[in-house]
Amino acid sequence: MSRKPAIALVTAVAARDVDEDLLPLESSLREAGADVTIAEWDRPHDWSRFDIALLRSTWDYPQRLAEFFDWAEAVSQQAKLLNPLPVAKWSSDKHYLGELAKSGVPTVLTKFVEPHQHPEQQITGLLSQPDVHEFVVKPAVGAGSRDAQRFGREEKEDAARHAQRMLNEKRGVLLQPYLSRVDEFGETALVYFEGEFSHAIRKGPLLKRREAPTTELFAKEAITARMPDAAELSVGARALQALPFETPLYARVDLIRDQDGEPVVLELELVEPSLFFPFEVRSADRFAAAVLRAL
């Protein structure tokens, strides 16, 4: 009898107890015939005993980027890392929004500030755009809304100081208009397995004026199931088609509405996105089947 495929669901010490996807996925994979281990990336493990190391909730990687990628490179030599290291590196840095925009994918207007630049000029440039009354400052490499903060036009100096703190740490910064339709519609997160749409959820508005960024692993969100419309599905498909590599095993495309009510890409999550299994019946089963096909 052939042995069961050995799969590691990779989390982090800080995230293991708060990832609501882990237990449903573990159950579905076991029912599908896999030998499953929930394993923290930041604890010692014999990764060579796994056929697949599946990145699930390594949510502290932005604060430990070099360490995380060193780990991922080492594990890639011992097991099949999913999503693969090149995909994770590309998706970890939101400079990809510029690449998507150049490919014609509708995206949120984004300006980048690099560590050698001064943020004031870029903030002034963003505010010169029509209809930009509020804006968001956040790190180019980040997750869970950590260090993301919302500002008004009159708070340029505060915004520049917030950006400069990250720049002083050699972290790139991005500036985006705050699209107020998110207050009414929230965000739509489209979940894909093997490039095929699976399900979607709605995330309620998160960033508030004059509120400091979260210091937790991720900001708490109001989540509900959502049925996306044709325009949202079209933008999601265009984003995946624009990827500079083969369609990954899993993907999440986060959308918001622009001033005209049209969907635009806010983020493209390919490293460790929540996949919201509790909000869609049998979605964990579908994903488990896709994972085993990856063998």
Secondary structure, 3 states (H helix, E strand, C coil): CCCCCEEEEEECCCCHHHCCCHHHHHHHHHHCCCEEEEEECCCCCCHHHCCEEEECCCCCHHHHHHHHHHHHHHHHCCCEEECCHHHHHHHHCCCHHHHHHHCCCCECCCEEECCCCCHHHHHHHHHCCCCCCEEEEEECCCCCCECCEEEEHHHHHHHHHHHHHHHHCCCCEEEEECCCCHHHHCEEEEEEECCEEEEEEEECCCCCCCCCCECCCCCCCCEEECCCCHHHHHHHHHHHHCCCCCCCCEEEEEEEECCCCCEEEEEEECCCCCCCHHHCCCHHHHHHHHHHHCC
